[in-house]
């Protein structure tokens, strides 16, 4: 098992989870974070730290797309190991649906 980040992180990009990760397996894109599944040690400390519930175990139903997104972009985006200030407008995107289709940026 591993943990992954889903589209709830897009445009919110809160980094509370990064602060508690003991293995620094988070990677930062333009408007979201991802977890590198091969580095995640399945400790689960990041999951409850996410205020928007964007971190899930890869064993949950319907998570396959997000496992692939996390695998792909954690190999491209830079590692993040310290908490940062969130985007100034993150609150207005907190409960928005279909954020991947609307706002995802590859940051390539």
C-alpha positions as CSV (number, residue, x, y, z in Angstrom):
1,X,0.0,0.0,0.0
2,X,1.0,3.6,-0.6
3,X,-0.6,7.0,-0.2
4,X,-1.5,9.3,-3.1
5,X,-2.7,12.8,-3.6
6,X,-5.9,13.4,-5.6
7,X,-7.5,16.4,-7.3
8,X,-8.7,18.0,-4.0
9,X,-5.2,19.3,-3.8
10,X,-5.4,21.2,-7.0
11,X,-5.4,25.0,-6.5
12,X,-5.3,24.5,-2.7
13,X,-1.8,23.0,-2.4
14,X,-1.6,23.1,1.3
15,X,1.7,21.7,2.6
16,X,0.8,20.6,6.1
17,X,1.4,17.0,4.9
18,X,5.0,17.8,3.8
19,X,6.0,18.9,7.3
20,X,5.2,15.5,8.8
21,X,6.5,13.2,6.1
22,X,9.5,11.3,7.5
23,X,10.9,10.3,4.1
24,X,10.2,13.5,2.0
25,X,8.2,11.8,-0.7
26,X,6.2,14.8,-1.8
27,X,6.8,16.5,-5.1
28,X,5.5,20.0,-6.1
29,X,3.8,21.0,-9.3
30,X,2.5,24.4,-10.3
31,X,-0.8,23.9,-8.5
32,X,-0.8,20.6,-6.6
33,X,1.5,18.1,-4.8
34,X,2.0,14.4,-5.5
35,X,3.5,11.5,-3.6
36,X,6.2,9.3,-5.1
37,X,4.7,5.8,-4.5
38,X,8.1,4.1,-4.5
39,X,9.4,6.4,-1.7
40,X,6.2,6.4,0.5
41,X,6.7,4.1,3.5
42,X,2.9,3.8,4.1
43,X,3.2,5.4,7.6
44,X,0.0,7.3,7.0
45,X,1.0,10.4,9.1
46,X,0.3,12.7,6.1
47,X,-3.3,11.7,5.6
48,X,-4.9,13.3,8.7
49,X,-2.8,16.4,8.2
50,X,-4.4,17.4,4.9
51,X,-7.2,19.9,5.6
52,X,-8.9,19.2,2.3
53,X,-8.8,15.4,2.5
54,X,-6.7,15.1,-0.7
55,X,-4.5,12.2,0.6
56,X,-5.8,8.7,0.2
57,X,-4.6,5.1,0.5
58,X,-4.1,3.5,-2.9
59,X,-6.4,0.7,-1.8
60,X,-9.5,2.8,-2.0
61,X,-11.9,2.2,-4.9
62,X,-11.5,4.5,-7.9
63,X,-8.0,5.7,-7.0
64,X,-6.2,4.1,-10.0
65,X,-6.1,7.4,-12.0
66,X,-4.5,9.2,-9.1
67,X,-1.9,6.5,-8.6
68,X,-0.8,7.0,-12.2
69,X,-0.8,10.8,-11.8
70,X,1.3,10.5,-8.7
71,X,3.8,8.1,-10.3
72,X,4.2,10.2,-13.4
73,X,4.6,13.6,-11.9
74,X,6.7,12.6,-8.9
75,X,9.3,11.6,-11.5
76,X,9.2,15.0,-13.2
77,X,8.4,17.6,-10.5
78,X,10.9,18.8,-7.8
79,X,10.9,17.4,-4.3
80,X,9.4,19.5,-1.6
81,X,10.5,18.9,2.0
82,X,9.4,22.0,3.9
83,X,6.0,23.6,4.4
84,X,5.2,26.7,2.3
85,X,2.5,29.3,2.5
86,X,-0.6,28.2,0.6
87,X,-1.9,30.1,-2.5
88,X,-3.7,33.3,-1.4
89,X,-6.9,32.2,-3.0
90,X,-6.9,28.5,-1.9
91,X,-10.1,28.8,0.2
92,X,-12.3,29.5,-2.8
93,X,-11.2,26.2,-4.5
94,X,-11.5,24.0,-1.4
95,X,-14.9,22.4,-2.2
96,X,-14.9,22.7,-6.0
97,X,-15.5,19.6,-8.1
98,X,-13.7,18.4,-11.3
99,X,-10.6,20.4,-10.6
100,X,-8.4,18.1,-12.6
101,X,-10.2,18.9,-15.8
102,X,-10.4,22.6,-15.1
103,X,-7.1,23.5,-13.6
104,X,-4.5,20.8,-13.7
105,X,-1.1,22.0,-14.9
106,X,1.7,19.6,-15.9
107,X,4.3,22.3,-15.0
108,X,6.6,20.9,-17.7
